[in-house]
Amino acid sequence: MKKVGLFGGSFDPIHKAHVTIAKLALEQLQLDEIQFIPTKNNPWKDQNCATRQERLDMMVLAIQDETEMTINNIEIDSKSDKKNFTVDTLKILTKQNPDIKYYYIMGMDQANLFDRWKDAELISQMVQLVAFQRGGFEPYVPIIQQFHFILLKNEPIYASSSDVRKGHIEMLDESVLRYITRHGIYLETLIFNRMKEKRWKHTCSVARLAADIAKSNHLNEAYIAGMFHDIAKEMNETESTAIMQAYFPEYMSKPKPIWHQWVSRYVSEHEYLIDDIIVLNAIEHHTTGSIDISAIGKCVYVADKLDPLRGYNSAQQIEVCKKDIHQGFRNSLNEFYEFSIRNNRNIDECFYEIYDYFVTKGEI
């Protein structure tokens, strides 16, 4: 008789520990296959953060090299908008596949509460229940014995999808992380712990404004660049100096307050695995600008300068940017120049080249 493990959950997103547990279950229970079952409407959660397709795409990436792991869409493709209850899923699977012995896998946190599941006793009769160790949850023996759980031998798992969404990207397979940053999923919570709350609010505001301006100009990708433009702004000086020396030595003479545009590019590329050159260049050019700045880069540049959270009314300038980002960018350069002259502020030499190119010559 074929032995199949079932591993249900929201997988929002799937992370390394999910795959690790699946591998252990395959080995320790001598299973023929593990089927991940992403739920459409988890009865234990109010909502998902990623879309149905995004969650499925990430799961495909996470198990692409695992020949004994598949995805079962029975719940996520359900026509109903009601909560998915495991007992209903198992009734369908066991009826369709009477020659398969199913093993239903869950974490110890859920196993300890299994008596609260809908039709728990019936579930335990239809399948073999399996629990894996989770950090902070000791097995509640009466429940484990009552429902005849098998316990996997594993180091306690502390990883969770909610932790990933809060910024623990080390829990992700690299291909999944690339997908997340490429599609702009979870970004607001993902970067929250990288900066103080005030800067985080500014970052989110800039990203949304950049996206609005880009959309009005029929452009894409500005939101992602906006979310990462200040990712290294609060990095300690020792670490940022090391990155500048190693990767951007030609800019070491620039004022330290603007180093973060280059360091943010580095962090975005090497920690968050962003590989879109347009996004990376927009991050790098968001403070000083560049004669090579792209239209997306202009959206981020002006959004950073015109962020409503800066405390002044920038609505008129924003409307100009939405109608014509190139004119809005020129206006922003003009305003910076005039402000600096009025306040006797030093202007970096590179600004004059940019100003001459876009304002004096009127290049796009």
Order of alpha helices (4+ residues) and beta strands (2+ residues): beta-alpha-beta-alpha-beta-alpha-beta-alpha-alpha-beta-alpha-beta-alpha-alpha-alpha-alpha-alpha-alpha-alpha-alpha-alpha-alpha-alpha-alpha
